[in-house]
């Protein structure tokens, strides 16, 4: 498995002078996902929890709906110039009867660490219909619980604490318990990793959980939450206009600028309880 952090020498300049010291950087390496030996997607990610990432990605793209839909997941032989396995190619075999994903020209699955939607042809092509409708979920959460979640997430961001360079995503209950937290250089990868964890744990649909992300709320993150049947997405930063529209269409609750006791409720206010 690749390293999560890499140490590099740095020359640090400050008002008090300068010095040289080692600096910890968040690792970023490509991961090629294959289905039955056929290349499907390439994403730039932080190594680790790759099987979860793959399961979460296929779930959020509508390819699978449960852990039983994947028969096997294994790393392929992918070596660097020293002959060391890079663990950067992961091949998944779908269970019998599960249709293979359509990789036609209308959907381009290439993703980067910053935006998983950029390579897709048009908005109509990226909008997916979830098999787990989140609109009827009775999930609710209090404002006091929400206010404490960002700090709880930060406490579990161990790699961020060392590098300052990773996004995080966490699944939380109505009582504010974080069930799983994952970090990655790509915000959409962090979400895929926690969704993959939930799928492998047999927790899909996630109608009894909310999703917390350490950055902004984009269209794609709302869509990933909806594809997992999740009724709530909370972000410490701003949502985009399309994120708000998509959350409203799916009957989801979208919270932005979650910072201390301050937060903006964009959609689905019925799930937010005061106190």
Protein Blocks (a to p, Z undefined) as FASTA:
>chain_A
ZZfbdcdddddddfkbccdddddddddddddddeehiafbdcdddeejklmmmmmmmmmn
omambfklpmbdcddddddfkopafklaccddddehiacddfbfkbcfbdcfkbmklmpm
blklmpccdfbdfklpcbdcdfklmmmmmmmmmmmmmmlmmnopaccdddddfkopafbd
cddfblklmmmmmmmmmmmnopaccfkbccddfbdcdfklmmmmmmnopabdcdfbdcdf
klmmmmmmnopacdehiehjbccdfbhklmpcgZZ
